[in-house]
Amino acid sequence: MADNAQGNAPQQIFEIKNIYLKDASFESPDAPQVFMRHMRQFQPAITVDLDTEAQQVADNVYDVELRITTTVKLGDEVAYLVEVKQGGIFGIAGYDETQLGQLLGAYCPTVIFPYAREVISDLVVKGGFPQLLLAPVNFDALYMQKLQQAQQGGAQ
């Protein structure tokens, strides 16, 4: 009977249809002075903000967007600010609602992240600053935190 029940289960499909750069910006509001004042002792304070959003764009097709804003300060001055929106289009079918949420909220951003990380690194170097490589992100943990916050918000 177990074979029969498994035979009737919908086939699970996960495919990457496209990875794309939706938007990118780099600002160095105090250039060129920032280079003359701070480049010999470049000890920045780095802030990274992450957010994801997913939407269904067709039957079994989802668009997932990863937004990363990186602000780098030298003392009180903003040395540079990088904003990237990296997208991915995924074909997903045959998963229950919980699995789909996990795929869209954690797995797809994990797939997209290296592309966004590369864009940020390239923009920073082209802006005249030392390379910035963002540390890996545990999107599974971030997704679980979002779920817990949503549950706590619903309980209140």
Secondary structure, DSSP 8 states (H G I E B T S, - for coil): -HHHHHHHS---EEEEEEEEEEEEEEE-TTTTHHHHHHGGG---EEEEEEEEEEEEEETTEEEEEEEEEEEEEETTEEEEEEEEEEEEEEEEES--HHHHHHIIIIIHHHHHHHHHHHHHHHHHHHTTS---------HHHHHHHHHHHHHHHHH-
